[in-house]
């Protein structure tokens, strides 16, 4: 009798007696709505790892329930907020595959793009500003492709404006990366490879902020390859579209001295203060025109400062290359 009383008393002391129910056992006795509310509370409190566990248990316990598909969407979000971008992409791909006609499938596409967009964003990047074009560029390419696919399928989505804005940024990052690679090849004398990279920027990212630098690389690469006509063509395109490019001097010549020296200076050149092992710098490059070329008559200024065909209208301020036949 005494022994029975002793055991009964021990059952109320911690670490003795019956253990608490594990989460799965409690879920069996919970309703679907209660489980979903619990997961929502965890999401609101930013307990994303616990929220993922709760949502996964909800989906496993009620795979055809009223909250199953919503739980799958919120698992994507929870992985994204927990900085587990690979898991977020995998969950988004799973939802898109299982529910291609779901009313919120555009959200899954959007989150998949965001996961790639922020894949390289670690703690260091949140504290310090770094050039995304000099890091691993594959996540940027993935994000650009993801947002492109989303916009092609859901151009009127609520998330479309933000996706377009991010694509503009990604376009500039991808173009700037190609220019960095082109500079790398130019530094090593691989002028064909450098020209190809620069041409890729001009052809595939024509509205990016790096097109002018790509054209300058193309001019230099063609000049060093002995392709004077190709270099002149690229120079004319640069002059027409970017007349205020920083490498043009007051006479309209392209001066690459500073850019090449900053890129190609060796340690020997630095140590000797530029006396030895000087970089191969092209001379100032002037635009050559076809034989017999003459500026258009309507662009010839009169002594009064207005064009002959201006009908006495005030003349607009002309740029450095206003004499080219295809410059407005």
Secondary structure, DSSP 8 states (H G I E B T S, - for coil): -HHHHHHHHHTTSTTSS-----HHHHHHTS-HHHHHHHHHHHHHTT-HHHHHHHHHHHHHHTTTSTTHHHHHHHHHHHHHHTT-HHHHHHHHHHHHHH-TT-TTHHHHHHHHHHHHHTTT--HHHHHS---GGGS--HHHHHHHHHHHHHHHH-TT-TTHHHHHHHHHHHHHHHHHHHHHHHHHHHHTT-HHHHHHHHHHHHHH-TTSTTHHHHHHHHHHHHHHTT-HHHHHHHHHHHHHH-TT-TTB-TTS-B--HHHHHHHH--HHHHHTTTSSS-------B-----TT----GGG-B-TTSSBTTSTT-------TTTTSTT--
